[in-house]
Amino acid sequence: HDVVGDGRRSREKLGVVPQELALYEDLSARENLNYWGSAYGLRGDALKERIAAVLDAVNLTDRAKEPVKNYSGGMKRRLNFGCGIVHGPQVLLLDEPTVGVDPQSRVAILELVREQVRRGTCVLYTTHYMEEAETLCDQLAIVDHGNVIAAGTLEELRSVMGERDLLRLTGTFDAAAVRRTIGALDGVEVVSAEADAVTLAAQHASGRLPEFFAALAADGAVIRETTMTRPSLESLFIKLTGKELRE
């Protein structure tokens, strides 16, 4: 829909879960959902069915008649999410939906997000919790002072930033041979080489494991254990924005 020329129909397809709770605390969960569902144009049996489905999804069916002011913080967050999806939006905007919640409610809200995606909803998710963005999102955008400074998949961001995987191998090695053989490979840095452990840095290291193993085996190395650490979204964010505090 044209969001300018057909604003009403566009809003019907859009769901919003704000960071600040958009709840009427003197009303019950059912009454809050009824209000927001009606505001989005639902009526009659369709509205009742959606309210029942959302109460079940946010695990509040047994507390549906209680005033929201009696709810815990996690319950309010879950209901806040429910109010944003009661009309079954095609596009869902989430503004830090897990801020300040207990671990159980956080897990529940993240699963609600995944369920919306499974249903085909397009979700725009804003968060300061890097691990949430890393595990939930197909596409990422890093915003600093209101500007998008990097965007793409996690793999694309790693590549653009030149971030490398760290590969630690334990076993039996000839340190000098490792530095000579592995150091000659393109795009690989020997971070450390000892008789019992070797650490390498390389982009897309997982795809080059056969190459590394073959080169080491040719020098008589015996590998017992392999551990790989990949650059996290948090490390990319810090590298892009700096370490100073953001308000």
PAVOGU-348284 format. One record per residue (C-alpha): chain; residue in three letters; x, y, z; residue number from 1. Coordinates in nm, 2 decimals, always signed. Layout:
R, c, r, u, v, w, k
R, A, ALA, X, Y, Z, NUM
...
% end
This chain:
R, c, r, u, v, w, k
R, A, HIS, +0.00, +0.00, +0.00, 1
R, A, ASP, +0.10, +0.36, -0.05, 2
R, A, VAL, +0.18, +0.48, +0.30, 3
R, A, VAL, +0.11, +0.84, +0.20, 4
R, A, GLY, -0.19, +0.80, -0.03, 5
R, A, ASP, -0.35, +0.52, +0.16, 6
R, A, GLY, -0.24, +0.57, +0.52, 7
R, A, ARG, -0.53, +0.39, +0.69, 8
R, A, ARG, -0.49, +0.06, +0.50, 9
R, A, SER, -0.12, +0.08, +0.54, 10
R, A, ARG, -0.15, +0.12, +0.92, 11
R, A, GLU, -0.37, -0.19, +0.93, 12
R, A, LYS, -0.08, -0.40, +0.79, 13
R, A, LEU, +0.17, -0.25, +1.04, 14
R, A, GLY, +0.23, -0.36, +1.40, 15
R, A, VAL, +0.43, -0.16, +1.65, 16
R, A, VAL, +0.58, -0.27, +1.99, 17
R, A, PRO, +0.73, +0.04, +2.15, 18
R, A, GLN, +1.00, +0.04, +2.41, 19
R, A, GLU, +0.77, +0.23, +2.65, 20
R, A, LEU, +0.48, +0.02, +2.75, 21
R, A, ALA, +0.16, +0.11, +2.55, 22
R, A, LEU, -0.08, -0.04, +2.80, 23
R, A, TYR, -0.38, +0.08, +3.01, 24
R, A, GLU, -0.29, -0.04, +3.35, 25
R, A, ASP, -0.64, -0.02, +3.50, 26
R, A, LEU, -0.77, -0.25, +3.22, 27
R, A, SER, -0.72, -0.62, +3.20, 28
R, A, ALA, -0.51, -0.80, +2.94, 29
R, A, ARG, -0.82, -0.89, +2.75, 30
R, A, GLU, -0.95, -0.54, +2.76, 31
R, A, ASN, -0.62, -0.40, +2.63, 32
R, A, LEU, -0.61, -0.64, +2.35, 33
R, A, ASN, -0.98, -0.56, +2.27, 34
R, A, TYR, -0.89, -0.19, +2.25, 35
R, A, TRP, -0.59, -0.23, +2.02, 36
R, A, GLY, -0.76, -0.49, +1.81, 37
R, A, SER, -1.06, -0.26, +1.76, 38
R, A, ALA, -0.83, +0.03, +1.68, 39
R, A, TYR, -0.69, -0.17, +1.40, 40
R, A, GLY, -1.03, -0.25, +1.26, 41
R, A, LEU, -1.11, -0.60, +1.40, 42
R, A, ARG, -1.47, -0.67, +1.50, 43
R, A, GLY, -1.69, -0.95, +1.62, 44
R, A, ASP, -1.58, -1.31, +1.61, 45
R, A, ALA, -1.25, -1.22, +1.43, 46
R, A, LEU, -1.15, -0.99, +1.72, 47
R, A, LYS, -1.25, -1.25, +1.98, 48
R, A, GLU, -1.05, -1.52, +1.81, 49
R, A, ARG, -0.74, -1.30, +1.78, 50
R, A, ILE, -0.76, -1.20, +2.14, 51
R, A, ALA, -0.78, -1.57, +2.25, 52
R, A, ALA, -0.49, -1.66, +2.02, 53
R, A, VAL, -0.27, -1.38, +2.15, 54
R, A, LEU, -0.34, -1.45, +2.51, 55
R, A, ASP, -0.24, -1.81, +2.46, 56
R, A, ALA, +0.08, -1.70, +2.27, 57
R, A, VAL, +0.19, -1.46, +2.54, 58
R, A, ASN, +0.09, -1.71, +2.81, 59
R, A, LEU, -0.16, -1.49, +2.99, 60
R, A, THR, -0.48, -1.67, +2.94, 61
R, A, ASP, -0.52, -1.76, +3.31, 62
R, A, ARG, -0.45, -1.39, +3.41, 63
R, A, ALA, -0.65, -1.23, +3.13, 64
R, A, LYS, -0.92, -1.07, +3.35, 65
R, A, GLU, -0.68, -0.91, +3.60, 66
R, A, PRO, -0.58, -0.54, +3.59, 67
R, A, VAL, -0.25, -0.50, +3.42, 68
R, A, LYS, -0.12, -0.29, +3.72, 69
R, A, ASN, -0.11, -0.62, +3.91, 70
R, A, TYR, +0.13, -0.78, +3.65, 71
R, A, SER, +0.50, -0.83, +3.68, 72
R, A, GLY, +0.74, -0.65, +3.45, 73
R, A, GLY, +0.78, -0.96, +3.23, 74
R, A, MET, +0.41, -1.01, +3.20, 75
R, A, LYS, +0.36, -0.65, +3.09, 76
R, A, ARG, +0.63, -0.68, +2.83, 77
R, A, ARG, +0.47, -0.99, +2.69, 78
R, A, LEU, +0.13, -0.82, +2.68, 79
R, A, ASN, +0.29, -0.52, +2.52, 80
R, A, PHE, +0.41, -0.75, +2.24, 81
R, A, GLY, +0.07, -0.91, +2.21, 82
R, A, CYS, -0.10, -0.57, +2.16, 83
R, A, GLY, +0.14, -0.51, +1.86, 84
R, A, ILE, +0.04, -0.84, +1.69, 85
R, A, VAL, -0.33, -0.87, +1.78, 86
R, A, HIS, -0.44, -0.77, +1.43, 87
R, A, GLY, -0.19, -1.00, +1.25, 88
R, A, PRO, +0.03, -0.74, +1.09, 89
R, A, GLN, +0.24, -0.81, +0.78, 90
R, A, VAL, +0.52, -0.57, +0.90, 91
R, A, LEU, +0.62, -0.56, +1.27, 92
R, A, LEU, +0.84, -0.29, +1.43, 93
R, A, LEU, +1.00, -0.39, +1.76, 94
R, A, ASP, +1.18, -0.13, +1.97, 95
R, A, GLU, +1.39, -0.31, +2.23, 96
R, A, PRO, +1.11, -0.55, +2.33, 97
R, A, THR, +1.32, -0.74, +2.59, 98
R, A, VAL, +1.46, -0.44, +2.78, 99
R, A, GLY, +1.45, -0.49, +3.16, 100
R, A, VAL, +1.28, -0.83, +3.16, 101
R, A, ASP, +1.36, -1.14, +3.35, 102
R, A, PRO, +1.54, -1.43, +3.17, 103
R, A, GLN, +1.23, -1.64, +3.13, 104
R, A, SER, +1.03, -1.36, +2.98, 105
R, A, ARG, +1.32, -1.27, +2.75, 106
R, A, VAL, +1.33, -1.62, +2.61, 107
R, A, ALA, +0.95, -1.62, +2.57, 108
R, A, ILE, +0.96, -1.28, +2.38, 109
R, A, LEU, +1.24, -1.40, +2.15, 110
R, A, GLU, +1.04, -1.71, +2.07, 111
R, A, LEU, +0.74, -1.49, +1.99, 112
R, A, VAL, +0.96, -1.30, +1.74, 113
R, A, ARG, +1.07, -1.62, +1.58, 114
R, A, GLU, +0.71, -1.73, +1.55, 115
R, A, GLN, +0.62, -1.41, +1.37, 116
R, A, VAL, +0.90, -1.47, +1.12, 117
R, A, ARG, +0.78, -1.83, +1.07, 118
R, A, ARG, +0.44, -1.69, +0.99, 119
R, A, GLY, +0.58, -1.47, +0.72, 120
R, A, THR, +0.58, -1.14, +0.90, 121
R, A, CYS, +0.86, -0.89, +0.81, 122
R, A, VAL, +1.02, -0.79, +1.14, 123
R, A, LEU, +1.23, -0.48, +1.20, 124
R, A, TYR, +1.40, -0.53, +1.53, 125
R, A, THR, +1.60, -0.26, +1.71, 126
R, A, THR, +1.81, -0.36, +2.01, 127
R, A, HIS, +2.13, -0.28, +2.21, 128
R, A, TYR, +2.17, -0.65, +2.28, 129
R, A, MET, +2.41, -0.76, +2.01, 130
R, A, GLU, +2.36, -1.14, +2.08, 131
R, A, GLU, +1.98, -1.10, +2.01, 132
R, A, ALA, +2.05, -0.93, +1.67, 133
R, A, GLU, +2.31, -1.18, +1.58, 134
R, A, THR, +2.08, -1.48, +1.65, 135
R, A, LEU, +1.75, -1.34, +1.52, 136
R, A, CYS, +1.83, -1.13, +1.22, 137
R, A, ASP, +1.89, -1.22, +0.86, 138
R, A, GLN, +2.00, -0.87, +0.77, 139
R, A, LEU, +2.18, -0.63, +1.01, 140
R, A, ALA, +2.23, -0.25, +1.01, 141
R, A, ILE, +2.46, -0.08, +1.26, 142
R, A, VAL, +2.33, +0.27, +1.35, 143
R, A, ASP, +2.55, +0.53, +1.52, 144
R, A, HIS, +2.42, +0.89, +1.60, 145
R, A, GLY, +2.12, +0.83, +1.37, 146
R, A, ASN, +2.32, +0.71, +1.07, 147
R, A, VAL, +2.35, +0.37, +0.92, 148
R, A, ILE, +2.72, +0.31, +0.91, 149
R, A, ALA, +2.72, -0.06, +0.80, 150
R, A, ALA, +2.46, -0.30, +0.67, 151
R, A, GLY, +2.44, -0.66, +0.54, 152
R, A, THR, +2.45, -1.01, +0.67, 153
R, A, LEU, +2.68, -1.10, +0.96, 154
R, A, GLU, +2.91, -1.27, +0.72, 155
R, A, GLU, +2.91, -0.96, +0.49, 156
R, A, LEU, +2.99, -0.73, +0.78, 157
R, A, ARG, +3.28, -0.96, +0.89, 158
R, A, SER, +3.42, -0.96, +0.54, 159
R, A, VAL, +3.38, -0.58, +0.49, 160
R, A, MET, +3.56, -0.52, +0.82, 161
R, A, GLY, +3.84, -0.76, +0.74, 162
R, A, GLU, +3.77, -0.95, +1.06, 163
R, A, ARG, +3.93, -1.29, +1.08, 164
R, A, ASP, +3.85, -1.61, +1.26, 165
R, A, LEU, +4.09, -1.74, +1.52, 166
R, A, LEU, +4.17, -2.11, +1.49, 167
R, A, ARG, +4.34, -2.28, +1.79, 168
R, A, LEU, +4.49, -2.63, +1.73, 169
R, A, THR, +4.62, -2.85, +2.01, 170
R, A, GLY, +4.84, -3.15, +1.96, 171
R, A, THR, +5.21, -3.21, +1.87, 172
R, A, PHE, +5.38, -2.96, +1.63, 173
R, A, ASP, +5.71, -2.85, +1.50, 174
R, A, ALA, +5.68, -2.48, +1.57, 175
R, A, ALA, +5.94, -2.37, +1.32, 176
R, A, ALA, +5.78, -2.58, +1.05, 177
R, A, VAL, +5.44, -2.44, +1.13, 178
R, A, ARG, +5.56, -2.09, +1.09, 179
R, A, ARG, +5.73, -2.17, +0.76, 180
R, A, THR, +5.46, -2.38, +0.60, 181
R, A, ILE, +5.14, -2.21, +0.73, 182
R, A, GLY, +5.29, -1.87, +0.72, 183
R, A, ALA, +5.34, -1.91, +0.34, 184
R, A, LEU, +4.97, -1.97, +0.28, 185
R, A, ASP, +4.78, -1.67, +0.14, 186
R, A, GLY, +4.58, -1.47, +0.39, 187
R, A, VAL, +4.69, -1.67, +0.70, 188
R, A, GLU, +4.87, -1.53, +1.01, 189
R, A, VAL, +5.04, -1.76, +1.25, 190
R, A, VAL, +4.95, -1.58, +1.58, 191
R, A, SER, +5.14, -1.83, +1.79, 192
R, A, ALA, +5.32, -2.16, +1.74, 193
R, A, GLU, +5.43, -2.38, +2.03, 194
R, A, ALA, +5.52, -2.75, +2.05, 195
R, A, ASP, +5.17, -2.83, +2.19, 196
R, A, ALA, +4.94, -2.56, +2.04, 197
R, A, VAL, +4.91, -2.34, +1.73, 198
R, A, THR, +4.68, -2.04, +1.68, 199
R, A, LEU, +4.60, -1.91, +1.33, 200
R, A, ALA, +4.41, -1.61, +1.21, 201
R, A, ALA, +4.23, -1.62, +0.87, 202
R, A, GLN, +3.91, -1.51, +0.71, 203
R, A, HIS, +3.66, -1.79, +0.65, 204
R, A, ALA, +3.88, -2.03, +0.84, 205
R, A, SER, +3.62, -2.30, +0.86, 206
R, A, GLY, +3.62, -2.34, +0.48, 207
R, A, ARG, +4.00, -2.37, +0.48, 208
R, A, LEU, +4.04, -2.64, +0.74, 209
R, A, PRO, +4.13, -2.92, +0.49, 210
R, A, GLU, +4.40, -2.70, +0.35, 211
R, A, PHE, +4.54, -2.62, +0.70, 212
R, A, PHE, +4.53, -2.99, +0.81, 213
R, A, ALA, +4.70, -3.11, +0.50, 214
R, A, ALA, +4.98, -2.86, +0.53, 215
R, A, LEU, +5.03, -2.94, +0.90, 216
R, A, ALA, +5.02, -3.32, +0.84, 217
R, A, ALA, +5.29, -3.29, +0.57, 218
R, A, ASP, +5.51, -3.15, +0.85, 219
R, A, GLY, +5.44, -3.44, +1.08, 220
R, A, ALA, +5.19, -3.26, +1.31, 221
R, A, VAL, +4.94, -3.45, +1.51, 222
R, A, ILE, +4.62, -3.26, +1.58, 223
R, A, ARG, +4.40, -3.36, +1.88, 224
R, A, GLU, +4.16, -3.07, +1.91, 225
R, A, THR, +4.04, -2.78, +1.70, 226
R, A, THR, +3.86, -2.47, +1.84, 227
R, A, MET, +3.74, -2.18, +1.62, 228
R, A, THR, +3.63, -1.84, +1.75, 229
R, A, ARG, +3.44, -1.61, +1.51, 230
R, A, PRO, +3.42, -1.23, +1.54, 231
R, A, SER, +3.09, -1.14, +1.71, 232
R, A, LEU, +2.85, -0.86, +1.62, 233
R, A, GLU, +2.95, -0.68, +1.93, 234
R, A, SER, +3.32, -0.68, +1.83, 235
R, A, LEU, +3.22, -0.54, +1.49, 236
R, A, PHE, +3.00, -0.28, +1.65, 237
R, A, ILE, +3.28, -0.16, +1.88, 238
R, A, LYS, +3.53, -0.15, +1.59, 239
R, A, LEU, +3.29, +0.06, +1.38, 240
R, A, THR, +3.17, +0.30, +1.65, 241
R, A, GLY, +3.46, +0.32, +1.90, 242
R, A, LYS, +3.45, +0.24, +2.27, 243
R, A, GLU, +3.32, +0.57, +2.41, 244
R, A, LEU, +2.98, +0.56, +2.58, 245
R, A, ARG, +2.67, +0.63, +2.37, 246
R, A, GLU, +2.36, +0.80, +2.51, 247
% end
